[in-house]
C-alpha cells in the first residue's frame, strides 16, 4: 500500500492508501466523500518511496492505461509540474526507457514505445 496525495478540483488535498497494482494498472478511480472526483495524482514528497519511483509509477500507469500514447512530457515540464528536480525527472524517464516503455530520440525528446500503451 502506497500513500498517494490527490488534488481535488476545488483545491483540496487528500491522502489515500492505494495498492501498488492499482497504480501500475493506471491511476485509480477515486471519489471523495462529497461526491467530487479526485483528478490528478501528485507525488508525495514525504513518502519513503523515492520521488523518481513515484514519478515513474505515475507515468507507467498513464502509458499502460493509454492516457499517454505519443510524446512524453519533457524533463523540464515533468520537473515543474511535479515539483521535483530535473535529475529526478530524468531518472524516472531513464527507468521507463530501461523497461522498454519509452524511447528517447536525441534532440527530440521521449516517446511511448510502439505497443507500450494498453499492456
N, CA, C and O atoms as a Tinker XYZ file with bonds, in Angstrom:
   476  protein
     1  N      0.836000   -1.171000    0.000000    73     2
     2  CA     0.000000    0.000000    0.000000    64     1     3
     3  C      0.888000    1.243000    0.000000    63     2     4     5
     4  O      1.796000    1.368000    0.821000    81     3
     5  N      0.617000    2.151000   -0.920000    73     3     6
     6  CA     1.349000    3.414000   -1.009000    64     5     7
     7  C      0.420000    4.542000   -0.608000    63     6     8     9
     8  O     -0.765000    4.517000   -0.939000    81     7
     9  N      0.942000    5.533000    0.102000    73     7    10
    10  CA     0.177000    6.735000    0.400000    64     9    11
    11  C      0.301000    7.667000   -0.785000    63    10    12    13
    12  O      1.404000    8.073000   -1.150000    81    11
    13  N     -0.825000    8.008000   -1.386000    73    11    14
    14  CA    -0.832000    8.874000   -2.557000    64    13    15
    15  C     -1.651000   10.110000   -2.254000    63    14    16    17
    16  O     -2.744000   10.023000   -1.694000    81    15
    17  N     -1.119000   11.256000   -2.627000    73    15    18
    18  CA    -1.837000   12.517000   -2.463000    64    17    19
    19  C     -2.594000   12.813000   -3.744000    63    18    20    21
    20  O     -2.091000   12.609000   -4.849000    81    19
    21  N     -3.816000   13.298000   -3.571000    73    19    22
    22  CA    -4.647000   13.651000   -4.710000    64    21    23
    23  C     -5.102000   15.083000   -4.578000    63    22    24    25
    24  O     -5.441000   15.535000   -3.485000    81    23
    25  N     -5.111000   15.812000   -5.705000    73    23    26
    26  CA    -5.618000   17.173000   -5.737000    64    25    27
    27  C     -7.050000   17.151000   -6.249000    63    26    28    29
    28  O     -7.351000   16.519000   -7.262000    81    27
    29  N     -7.914000   17.837000   -5.548000    73    27    30
    30  CA    -9.304000   17.939000   -5.947000    64    29    31
    31  C     -9.481000   19.234000   -6.739000    63    30    32    33
    32  O     -8.760000   20.200000   -6.487000    81    31
    33  N    -10.411000   19.283000   -7.679000    73    31    34
    34  CA   -10.612000   20.498000   -8.477000    64    33    35
    35  C    -10.887000   21.747000   -7.640000    63    34    36    37
    36  O    -10.579000   22.857000   -8.073000    81    35
    37  N    -11.461000   21.580000   -6.447000    73    35    38
    38  CA   -11.747000   22.750000   -5.613000    64    37    39
    39  C    -10.531000   23.182000   -4.796000    63    38    40    41
    40  O    -10.632000   24.083000   -3.964000    81    39
    41  N     -9.384000   22.547000   -5.029000    73    39    42
    42  CA    -8.149000   22.929000   -4.356000    64    41    43
    43  C     -7.807000   22.081000   -3.154000    63    42    44    45
    44  O     -6.722000   22.224000   -2.591000    81    43
    45  N     -8.703000   21.202000   -2.745000    73    43    46
    46  CA    -8.446000   20.344000   -1.592000    64    45    47
    47  C     -7.420000   19.274000   -1.905000    63    46    48    49
    48  O     -7.211000   18.918000   -3.065000    81    47
    49  N     -6.784000   18.766000   -0.866000    73    47    50
    50  CA    -5.793000   17.699000   -1.000000    64    49    51
    51  C     -6.246000   16.533000   -0.142000    63    50    52    53
    52  O     -6.743000   16.733000    0.966000    81    51
    53  N     -6.081000   15.342000   -0.634000    73    51    54
    54  CA    -6.390000   14.150000    0.140000    64    53    55
    55  C     -5.235000   13.179000    0.072000    63    54    56    57
    56  O     -4.454000   13.197000   -0.879000    81    55
    57  N     -5.123000   12.336000    1.074000    73    55    58
    58  CA    -4.105000   11.285000    1.078000    64    57    59
    59  C     -4.840000    9.967000    1.237000    63    58    60    61
    60  O     -5.612000    9.787000    2.178000    81    59
    61  N     -4.599000    9.057000    0.325000    73    59    62
    62  CA    -5.261000    7.761000    0.347000    64    61    63
    63  C     -4.243000    6.653000    0.180000    63    62    64    65
    64  O     -3.220000    6.826000   -0.483000    81    63
    65  N     -4.529000    5.532000    0.777000    73    63    66
    66  CA    -3.704000    4.349000    0.543000    64    65    67
    67  C     -4.157000    3.688000   -0.743000    63    66    68    69
    68  O     -5.344000    3.410000   -0.917000    81    67
    69  N     -3.230000    3.436000   -1.634000    73    67    70
    70  CA    -3.559000    2.813000   -2.914000    64    69    71
    71  C     -2.635000    1.622000   -3.101000    63    70    72    73
    72  O     -1.425000    1.724000   -2.902000    81    71
    73  N     -3.214000    0.496000   -3.484000    73    71    74
    74  CA    -2.414000   -0.700000   -3.729000    64    73    75
    75  C     -1.506000   -0.463000   -4.928000    63    74    76    77
    76  O     -1.901000    0.175000   -5.904000    81    75
    77  N     -0.284000   -0.984000   -4.846000    73    75    78
    78  CA     0.687000   -0.774000   -5.925000    64    77    79
    79  C      0.169000   -1.285000   -7.267000    63    78    80    81
    80  O      0.432000   -0.671000   -8.301000    81    79
    81  N     -0.569000   -2.407000   -7.266000    73    79    82
    82  CA    -1.058000   -2.940000   -8.538000    64    81    83
    83  C     -2.085000   -2.013000   -9.180000    63    82    84    85
    84  O     -2.223000   -2.010000  -10.403000    81    83
    85  N     -2.822000   -1.213000   -8.369000    73    83    86
    86  CA    -3.741000   -0.233000   -8.944000    64    85    87
    87  C     -2.973000    0.885000   -9.641000    63    86    88    89
    88  O     -3.403000    1.382000  -10.681000    81    87
    89  N     -1.840000    1.279000   -9.070000    73    87    90
    90  CA    -1.037000    2.329000   -9.696000    64    89    91
    91  C     -0.428000    1.830000  -10.990000    63    90    92    93
    92  O     -0.386000    2.563000  -11.978000    81    91
    93  N      0.044000    0.592000  -10.997000    73    91    94
    94  CA     0.661000    0.043000  -12.200000    64    93    95
    95  C     -0.392000   -0.128000  -13.288000    63    94    96    97
    96  O     -0.105000    0.058000  -14.471000    81    95
    97  N     -1.610000   -0.482000  -12.886000    73    95    98
    98  CA    -2.690000   -0.676000  -13.853000    64    97    99
    99  C     -3.238000    0.644000  -14.379000    63    98   100   101
   100  O     -3.972000    0.658000  -15.368000    81    99
   101  N     -2.897000    1.736000  -13.741000    73    99   102
   102  CA    -3.398000    3.043000  -14.150000    64   101   103
   103  C     -3.814000    3.836000  -12.927000    63   102   104   105
   104  O     -3.901000    3.291000  -11.826000    81   103
   105  N     -4.066000    5.106000  -13.114000    73   103   106
   106  CA    -4.478000    5.937000  -11.997000    64   105   107
   107  C     -5.799000    5.402000  -11.471000    63   106   108   109
   108  O     -6.765000    5.285000  -12.226000    81   107
   109  N     -5.854000    5.077000  -10.183000    73   107   110
   110  CA    -7.084000    4.510000   -9.642000    64   109   111
   111  C     -8.224000    5.520000   -9.709000    63   110   112   113
   112  O     -8.006000    6.727000   -9.600000    81   111
   113  N     -9.440000    5.013000   -9.888000    73   111   114
   114  CA   -10.600000    5.887000   -9.932000    64   113   115
   115  C    -11.101000    6.042000   -8.504000    63   114   116   117
   116  O    -11.468000    5.062000   -7.857000    81   115
   117  N    -11.113000    7.271000   -8.021000    73   115   118
   118  CA   -11.422000    7.530000   -6.626000    64   117   119
   119  C    -12.439000    8.654000   -6.556000    63   118   120   121
   120  O    -12.337000    9.643000   -7.283000    81   119
   121  N    -13.416000    8.501000   -5.681000    73   119   122
   122  CA   -14.402000    9.546000   -5.462000    64   121   123
   123  C    -14.305000   10.001000   -4.019000    63   122   124   125
   124  O    -14.221000    9.174000   -3.111000    81   123
   125  N    -14.316000   11.306000   -3.799000    73   123   126
   126  CA   -14.217000   11.818000   -2.432000    64   125   127
   127  C    -15.586000   11.798000   -1.767000    63   126   128   129
   128  O    -16.599000   11.584000   -2.433000    81   127
   129  N    -15.621000   12.020000   -0.459000    73   127   130
   130  CA   -16.822000   11.885000    0.347000    64   129   131
   131  C    -17.976000   12.777000   -0.128000    63   130   132   133
   132  O    -19.133000   12.367000   -0.043000    81   131
   133  N    -17.690000   13.981000   -0.624000    73   131   134
   134  CA   -18.777000   14.865000   -1.040000    64   133   135
   135  C    -19.117000   14.732000   -2.509000    63   134   136   137
   136  O    -19.761000   15.615000   -3.075000    81   135
   137  N    -18.695000   13.641000   -3.141000    73   135   138
   138  CA   -19.136000   13.326000   -4.490000    64   137   139
   139  C    -18.255000   13.801000   -5.615000    63   138   140   141
   140  O    -18.479000   13.400000   -6.758000    81   139
   141  N    -17.274000   14.626000   -5.360000    73   139   142
   142  CA   -16.377000   15.086000   -6.417000    64   141   143
   143  C    -15.366000   14.014000   -6.780000    63   142   144   145
   144  O    -15.125000   13.093000   -6.000000    81   143
   145  N    -14.790000   14.127000   -7.933000    73   143   146
   146  CA   -13.759000   13.177000   -8.346000    64   145   147
   147  C    -12.382000   13.729000   -8.022000    63   146   148   149
   148  O    -12.139000   14.927000   -8.169000    81   147
   149  N    -11.496000   12.876000   -7.590000    73   147   150
   150  CA   -10.101000   13.270000   -7.392000    64   149   151
   151  C     -9.438000   13.131000   -8.746000    63   150   152   153
   152  O     -9.438000   12.047000   -9.329000    81   151
   153  N     -8.870000   14.222000   -9.256000    73   151   154
   154  CA    -8.430000   14.226000  -10.637000    64   153   155
   155  C     -7.003000   13.791000  -10.872000    63   154   156   157
   156  O     -6.766000   12.878000  -11.663000    81   155
   157  N     -6.045000   14.412000  -10.212000    73   155   158
   158  CA    -4.676000   14.122000  -10.619000    64   157   159
   159  C     -3.838000   13.614000   -9.459000    63   158   160   161
   160  O     -3.869000   14.165000   -8.359000    81   159
   161  N     -3.113000   12.586000   -9.717000    73   159   162
   162  CA    -2.215000   12.022000   -8.733000    64   161   163
   163  C     -0.984000   12.903000   -8.641000    63   162   164   165
   164  O     -0.363000   13.215000   -9.657000    81   163
   165  N     -0.628000   13.304000   -7.432000    73   163   166
   166  CA     0.569000   14.106000   -7.239000    64   165   167
   167  C      1.556000   13.307000   -6.404000    63   166   168   169
   168  O      1.171000   12.398000   -5.669000    81   167
   169  N      2.798000   13.645000   -6.521000    73   167   170
   170  CA     3.829000   12.935000   -5.794000    64   169   171
   171  C      3.806000   13.311000   -4.320000    63   170   172   173
   172  O      3.547000   14.462000   -3.967000    81   171
   173  N      4.074000   12.342000   -3.471000    73   171   174
   174  CA     4.112000   12.570000   -2.030000    64   173   175
   175  C      5.561000   12.798000   -1.620000    63   174   176   177
   176  O      6.341000   11.853000   -1.511000    81   175
   177  N      5.910000   14.053000   -1.394000    73   175   178
   178  CA     7.276000   14.416000   -1.054000    64   177   179
   179  C      7.689000   13.951000    0.342000    63   178   180   181
   180  O      8.863000   14.041000    0.701000    81   179
   181  N      6.735000   13.456000    1.129000    73   179   182
   182  CA     7.029000   12.978000    2.483000    64   181   183
   183  C      7.064000   11.453000    2.568000    63   182   184   185
   184  O      7.313000   10.896000    3.637000    81   183
   185  N      6.821000   10.795000    1.469000    73   183   186
   186  CA     6.799000    9.335000    1.434000    64   185   187
   187  C      8.216000    8.770000    1.466000    63   186   188   189
   188  O      9.149000    9.400000    0.968000    81   187
   189  N      8.377000    7.583000    2.051000    73   187   190
   190  CA     9.686000    6.929000    1.990000    64   189   191
   191  C     10.015000    6.403000    0.585000    63   190   192   193
   192  O     11.163000    6.058000    0.305000    81   191
   193  N      9.006000    6.343000   -0.296000    73   191   194
   194  CA     9.235000    5.895000   -1.678000    64   193   195
   195  C      9.917000    7.043000   -2.420000    63   194   196   197
   196  O      9.388000    8.155000   -2.448000    81   195
   197  N     11.081000    6.793000   -3.023000    73   195   198
   198  CA    11.796000    7.862000   -3.730000    64   197   199
   199  C     10.920000    8.525000   -4.794000    63   198   200   201
   200  O     10.105000    7.867000   -5.442000    81   199
   201  N     11.098000    9.822000   -4.962000    73   199   202
   202  CA    10.288000   10.585000   -5.910000    64   201   203
   203  C     10.413000   10.060000   -7.338000    63   202   204   205
   204  O      9.430000   10.042000   -8.079000    81   203
   205  N     11.614000    9.632000   -7.730000    73   203   206
   206  CA    11.746000    9.138000   -9.103000    64   205   207
   207  C     10.944000    7.854000   -9.315000    63   206   208   209
   208  O     10.451000    7.608000  -10.416000    81   207
   209  N     10.811000    7.032000   -8.268000    73   207   210
   210  CA     9.967000    5.832000   -8.362000    64   209   211
   211  C      8.501000    6.233000   -8.488000    63   210   212   213
   212  O      7.766000    5.677000   -9.304000    81   211
   213  N      8.082000    7.203000   -7.672000    73   211   214
   214  CA     6.695000    7.657000   -7.724000    64   213   215
   215  C      6.352000    8.224000   -9.097000    63   214   216   217
   216  O      5.292000    7.931000   -9.650000    81   215
   217  N      7.254000    9.037000   -9.645000    73   215   218
   218  CA     7.012000    9.637000  -10.949000    64   217   219
   219  C      7.004000    8.570000  -12.047000    63   218   220   221
   220  O      6.157000    8.607000  -12.940000    81   219
   221  N      7.926000    7.638000  -11.984000    73   219   222
   222  CA     7.942000    6.543000  -12.962000    64   221   223
   223  C      6.655000    5.727000  -12.864000    63   222   224   225
   224  O      6.093000    5.338000  -13.887000    81   223
   225  N      6.179000    5.463000  -11.634000    73   223   226
   226  CA     4.934000    4.713000  -11.452000    64   225   227
   227  C      3.748000    5.460000  -12.053000    63   226   228   229
   228  O      2.887000    4.861000  -12.697000    81   227
   229  N      3.711000    6.762000  -11.839000    73   227   230
   230  CA     2.628000    7.585000  -12.376000    64   229   231
   231  C      2.621000    7.541000  -13.903000    63   230   232   233
   232  O      1.581000    7.311000  -14.520000    81   231
   233  N      3.780000    7.761000  -14.499000    73   231   234
   234  CA     3.877000    7.743000  -15.960000    64   233   235
   235  C      3.606000    6.352000  -16.518000    63   234   236   237
   236  O      2.951000    6.217000  -17.552000    81   235
   237  N      4.105000    5.312000  -15.840000    73   235   238
   238  CA     3.869000    3.931000  -16.267000    64   237   239
   239  C      2.372000    3.645000  -16.301000    63   238   240   241
   240  O      1.866000    3.044000  -17.249000    81   239
   241  N      1.673000    4.077000  -15.266000    73   239   242
   242  CA     0.223000    3.883000  -15.220000    64   241   243
   243  C     -0.486000    4.581000  -16.354000    63   242   244   245
   244  O     -1.426000    4.037000  -16.933000    81   243
   245  N     -0.038000    5.798000  -16.680000    73   243   246
   246  CA    -0.647000    6.542000  -17.785000    64   245   247
   247  C     -0.375000    5.861000  -19.124000    63   246   248   249
   248  O     -1.241000    5.837000  -19.999000    81   247
   249  N      0.818000    5.311000  -19.281000    73   247   250
   250  CA     1.161000    4.617000  -20.526000    64   249   251
   251  C      0.326000    3.348000  -20.667000    63   250   252   253
   252  O     -0.265000    3.106000  -21.719000    81   251
   253  N      0.277000    2.549000  -19.621000    73   251   254
   254  CA    -0.458000    1.287000  -19.668000    64   253   255
   255  C     -1.955000    1.524000  -19.891000    63   254   256   257
   256  O     -2.615000    0.749000  -20.584000    81   255
   257  N     -2.484000    2.601000  -19.298000    73   255   258
   258  CA    -3.907000    2.924000  -19.450000    64   257   259
   259  C     -4.214000    3.573000  -20.807000    63   258   260   261
   260  O     -5.379000    3.781000  -21.146000    81   259
   261  N     -3.175000    3.890000  -21.577000    73   259   262
   262  CA    -3.372000    4.527000  -22.868000    64   261   263
   263  C     -3.587000    6.027000  -22.778000    63   262   264   265
   264  O     -3.912000    6.665000  -23.779000    81   263
   265  N     -3.408000    6.604000  -21.586000    73   263   266
   266  CA    -3.585000    8.045000  -21.399000    64   265   267
   267  C     -2.387000    8.826000  -21.940000    63   266   268   269
   268  O     -2.501000   10.013000  -22.247000    81   267
   269  N     -1.266000    8.172000  -22.052000    73   267   270
   270  CA    -0.049000    8.773000  -22.589000    64   269   271
   271  C      0.386000    7.861000  -23.725000    63   270   272   273
   272  O      0.928000    6.781000  -23.486000    81   271
   273  N      0.151000    8.291000  -24.963000    73   271   274
   274  CA     0.337000    7.371000  -26.078000    64   273   275
   275  C      1.297000    7.864000  -27.153000    63   274   276   277
   276  O      1.586000    7.122000  -28.092000    81   275
   277  N      1.791000    9.070000  -27.050000    73   275   278
   278  CA     2.696000    9.573000  -28.090000    64   277   279
   279  C      3.921000   10.178000  -27.422000    63   278   280   281
   280  O      4.769000    9.458000  -26.895000    81   279
   281  N      4.009000   11.486000  -27.446000    73   279   282
   282  CA     5.161000   12.170000  -26.870000    64   281   283
   283  C      5.012000   12.268000  -25.359000    63   282   284   285
   284  O      3.951000   12.629000  -24.849000    81   283
   285  N      6.069000   11.946000  -24.661000    73   283   286
   286  CA     6.114000   12.037000  -23.208000    64   285   287
   287  C      6.521000   13.463000  -22.857000    63   286   288   289
   288  O      7.356000   14.047000  -23.549000    81   287
   289  N      5.949000   14.040000  -21.791000    73   287   290
   290  CA     6.360000   15.392000  -21.406000    64   289   291
   291  C      7.875000   15.479000  -21.204000    63   290   292   293
   292  O      8.524000   14.496000  -20.848000    81   291
   293  N      8.413000   16.654000  -21.434000    73   291   294
   294  CA     9.861000   16.855000  -21.307000    64   293   295
   295  C     10.297000   16.773000  -19.850000    63   294   296   297
   296  O      9.479000   16.864000  -18.934000    81   295
   297  N     11.590000   16.601000  -19.657000    73   295   298
   298  CA    12.161000   16.577000  -18.310000    64   297   299
   299  C     11.805000   17.862000  -17.578000    63   298   300   301
   300  O     11.398000   17.831000  -16.416000    81   299
   301  N     11.960000   18.989000  -18.258000    73   299   302
   302  CA    11.660000   20.285000  -17.640000    64   301   303
   303  C     10.198000   20.382000  -17.229000    63   302   304   305
   304  O      9.897000   20.804000  -16.112000    81   303
   305  N      9.290000   19.997000  -18.113000    73   303   306
   306  CA     7.871000   20.118000  -17.777000    64   305   307
   307  C      7.478000   19.147000  -16.663000    63   306   308   309
   308  O      6.664000   19.493000  -15.807000    81   307
   309  N      8.044000   17.941000  -16.661000    73   307   310
   310  CA     7.766000   16.999000  -15.571000    64   309   311
   311  C      8.280000   17.544000  -14.244000    63   310   312   313
   312  O      7.601000   17.457000  -13.221000    81   311
   313  N      9.486000   18.108000  -14.271000    73   311   314
   314  CA    10.075000   18.663000  -13.048000    64   313   315
   315  C      9.203000   19.796000  -12.505000    63   314   316   317
   316  O      8.939000   19.857000  -11.305000    81   315
   317  N      8.760000   20.686000  -13.379000    73   315   318
   318  CA     7.932000   21.809000  -12.942000    64   317   319
   319  C      6.561000   21.356000  -12.467000    63   318   320   321
   320  O      6.079000   21.813000  -11.430000    81   319
   321  N      5.935000   20.471000  -13.209000    73   319   322
   322  CA     4.586000   20.019000  -12.881000    64   321   323
   323  C      4.531000   19.274000  -11.550000    63   322   324   325
   324  O      3.560000   19.395000  -10.803000    81   323
   325  N      5.579000   18.503000  -11.257000    73   323   326
   326  CA     5.558000   17.655000  -10.062000    64   325   327
   327  C      6.437000   18.168000   -8.928000    63   326   328   329
   328  O      6.551000   17.520000   -7.887000    81   327
   329  N      7.056000   19.322000   -9.124000    73   327   330
   330  CA     7.850000   19.919000   -8.055000    64   329   331
   331  C      9.072000   19.114000   -7.672000    63   330   332   333
   332  O      9.406000   18.995000   -6.493000    81   331
   333  N      9.741000   18.558000   -8.679000    73   331   334
   334  CA    10.948000   17.763000   -8.434000    64   333   335
   335  C     12.103000   18.372000   -9.229000    63   334   336   337
   336  O     11.900000   19.249000  -10.069000    81   335
   337  N     13.305000   17.897000   -8.952000    73   335   338
   338  CA    14.465000   18.381000   -9.693000    64   337   339
   339  C     14.486000   17.778000  -11.098000    63   338   340   341
   340  O     13.829000   16.774000  -11.373000    81   339
   341  N     15.254000   18.415000  -11.974000    73   339   342
   342  CA    15.423000   17.874000  -13.327000    64   341   343
   343  C     16.031000   16.477000  -13.261000    63   342   344   345
   344  O     15.671000   15.597000  -14.043000    81   343
   345  N     16.944000   16.283000  -12.333000    73   343   346
   346  CA    17.611000   14.991000  -12.196000    64   345   347
   347  C     16.619000   13.891000  -11.812000    63   346   348   349
   348  O     16.696000   12.771000  -12.315000    81   347
   349  N     15.683000   14.225000  -10.912000    73   347   350
   350  CA    14.656000   13.259000  -10.504000    64   349   351
   351  C     13.770000   12.893000  -11.690000    63   350   352   353
   352  O     13.474000   11.718000  -11.907000    81   351
   353  N     13.346000   13.898000  -12.458000    73   351   354
   354  CA    12.513000   13.641000  -13.636000    64   353   355
   355  C     13.275000   12.801000  -14.665000    63   354   356   357
   356  O     12.720000   11.872000  -15.252000    81   355
   357  N     14.537000   13.134000  -14.875000    73   355   358
   358  CA    15.355000   12.370000  -15.829000    64   357   359
   359  C     15.522000   10.927000  -15.365000    63   358   360   361
   360  O     15.492000   10.008000  -16.183000    81   359
   361  N     15.698000   10.720000  -14.061000    73   359   362
   362  CA    15.856000    9.371000  -13.512000    64   361   363
   363  C     14.591000    8.546000  -13.761000    63   362   364   365
   364  O     14.675000    7.371000  -14.119000    81   363
   365  N     13.421000    9.159000  -13.571000    73   363   366
   366  CA    12.159000    8.459000  -13.821000    64   365   367
   367  C     12.046000    8.054000  -15.291000    63   366   368   369
   368  O     11.638000    6.933000  -15.597000    81   367
   369  N     12.407000    8.964000  -16.199000    73   367   370
   370  CA    12.335000    8.645000  -17.627000    64   369   371
   371  C     13.348000    7.576000  -18.015000    63   370   372   373
   372  O     13.060000    6.724000  -18.856000    81   371
   373  N     14.527000    7.614000  -17.410000    73   371   374
   374  CA    15.534000    6.580000  -17.678000    64   373   375
   375  C     15.022000    5.212000  -17.245000    63   374   376   377
   376  O     15.229000    4.216000  -17.938000    81   375
   377  N     14.357000    5.168000  -16.104000    73   375   378
   378  CA    13.776000    3.910000  -15.624000    64   377   379
   379  C     12.788000    3.354000  -16.642000    63   378   380   381
   380  O     12.822000    2.166000  -16.964000    81   379
   381  N     11.911000    4.211000  -17.146000    73   379   382
   382  CA    10.912000    3.756000  -18.126000    64   381   383
   383  C     11.558000    3.358000  -19.445000    63   382   384   385
   384  O     11.093000    2.435000  -20.114000    81   383
   385  N     12.633000    4.055000  -19.821000    73   383   386
   386  CA    13.349000    3.682000  -21.048000    64   385   387
   387  C     13.987000    2.314000  -20.883000    63   386   388   389
   388  O     13.930000    1.489000  -21.795000    81   387
   389  N     14.596000    2.067000  -19.725000    73   387   390
   390  CA    15.222000    0.766000  -19.469000    64   389   391
   391  C     14.193000   -0.362000  -19.439000    63   390   392   393
   392  O     14.514000   -1.507000  -19.756000    81   391
   393  N     12.960000   -0.038000  -19.060000    73   391   394
   394  CA    11.882000   -1.037000  -19.047000    64   393   395
   395  C     11.287000   -1.255000  -20.441000    63   394   396   397
   396  O     10.471000   -2.157000  -20.634000    81   395
   397  N     11.691000   -0.439000  -21.398000    73   395   398
   398  CA    11.189000   -0.570000  -22.761000    64   397   399
   399  C      9.844000    0.102000  -22.995000    63   398   400   401
   400  O      9.226000   -0.108000  -24.040000    81   399
   401  N      9.376000    0.911000  -22.039000    73   399   402
   402  CA     8.087000    1.580000  -22.205000    64   401   403
   403  C      8.184000    2.849000  -23.033000    63   402   404   405
   404  O      7.224000    3.234000  -23.701000    81   403
   405  N      9.346000    3.506000  -22.993000    73   403   406
   406  CA     9.539000    4.724000  -23.777000    64   405   407
   407  C     10.865000    4.635000  -24.519000    63   406   408   409
   408  O     11.740000    3.840000  -24.177000    81   407
   409  N     10.989000    5.466000  -25.534000    73   407   410
   410  CA    12.256000    5.577000  -26.258000    64   409   411
   411  C     12.677000    7.041000  -26.220000    63   410   412   413
   412  O     11.841000    7.934000  -26.077000    81   411
   413  N     13.969000    7.276000  -26.349000    73   411   414
   414  CA    14.447000    8.656000  -26.424000    64   413   415
   415  C     15.019000    8.893000  -27.815000    63   414   416   417
   416  O     15.704000    8.042000  -28.382000    81   415
   417  N     14.721000   10.062000  -28.343000    73   415   418
   418  CA    15.233000   10.460000  -29.644000    64   417   419
   419  C     16.079000   11.706000  -29.401000    63   418   420   421
   420  O     15.566000   12.755000  -29.010000    81   419
   421  N     17.361000   11.576000  -29.635000    73   419   422
   422  CA    18.294000   12.670000  -29.349000    64   421   423
   423  C     17.835000   13.971000  -30.013000    63   422   424   425
   424  O     17.573000   14.018000  -31.215000    81   423
   425  N     17.746000   15.013000  -29.203000    73   423   426
   426  CA    17.339000   16.319000  -29.693000    64   425   427
   427  C     15.841000   16.496000  -29.886000    63   426   428   429
   428  O     15.384000   17.596000  -30.198000    81   427
   429  N     15.069000   15.426000  -29.702000    73   427   430
   430  CA    13.617000   15.489000  -29.923000    64   429   431
   431  C     12.817000   15.244000  -28.649000    63   430   432   433
   432  O     11.775000   15.868000  -28.451000    81   431
   433  N     13.284000   14.346000  -27.779000    73   431   434
   434  CA    12.553000   14.055000  -26.549000    64   433   435
   435  C     12.273000   12.573000  -26.381000    63   434   436   437
   436  O     12.941000   11.715000  -26.959000    81   435
   437  N     11.270000   12.307000  -25.574000    73   435   438
   438  CA    10.887000   10.933000  -25.236000    64   437   439
   439  C      9.516000   10.632000  -25.819000    63   438   440   441
   440  O      8.638000   11.493000  -25.871000    81   439
   441  N      9.353000    9.383000  -26.259000    73   439   442
   442  CA     8.102000    8.939000  -26.865000    64   441   443
   443  C      7.741000    7.573000  -26.308000    63   442   444   445
   444  O      8.614000    6.779000  -25.958000    81   443
   445  N      6.439000    7.310000  -26.231000    73   443   446
   446  CA     5.970000    5.994000  -25.806000    64   445   447
   447  C      6.395000    4.998000  -26.880000    63   446   448   449
   448  O      6.191000    5.228000  -28.072000    81   447
   449  N      6.986000    3.896000  -26.444000    73   447   450
   450  CA     7.436000    2.861000  -27.379000    64   449   451
   451  C      6.222000    2.216000  -28.042000    63   450   452   453
   452  O      5.168000    2.073000  -27.422000    81   451
   453  N      6.379000    1.834000  -29.291000    73   451   454
   454  CA     5.299000    1.171000  -30.012000    64   453   455
   455  C      4.808000   -0.046000  -29.260000    63   454   456   457
   456  O      5.600000   -0.899000  -28.859000    81   455
   457  N      3.511000   -0.127000  -29.069000    73   455   458
   458  CA     2.919000   -1.265000  -28.363000    64   457   459
   459  C      2.972000   -1.170000  -26.853000    63   458   460   461
   460  O      2.506000   -2.088000  -26.177000    81   459
   461  N      3.527000   -0.083000  -26.282000    73   459   462
   462  CA     3.631000    0.023000  -24.828000    64   461   463
   463  C      2.300000    0.368000  -24.186000    63   462   464   465
   464  O      2.002000   -0.108000  -23.091000    81   463
   465  N      1.486000    1.197000  -24.855000    73   463   466
   466  CA     0.206000    1.565000  -24.242000    64   465   467
   467  C     -0.757000    0.391000  -24.344000    63   466   468   469
   468  O     -0.762000   -0.360000  -25.320000    81   467
   469  N     -1.571000    0.260000  -23.301000    73   467   470
   470  CA    -2.546000   -0.828000  -23.267000    64   469   471
   471  C     -1.969000   -2.177000  -22.894000    63   470   472   473
   472  O     -2.641000   -3.193000  -23.071000    81   471
   473  N     -0.735000   -2.225000  -22.380000    73   471   474
   474  CA    -0.127000   -3.501000  -21.981000    64   473   475
   475  C     -0.891000   -4.152000  -20.862000    63   474   476
   476  O     -0.517000   -5.232000  -20.404000    81   475
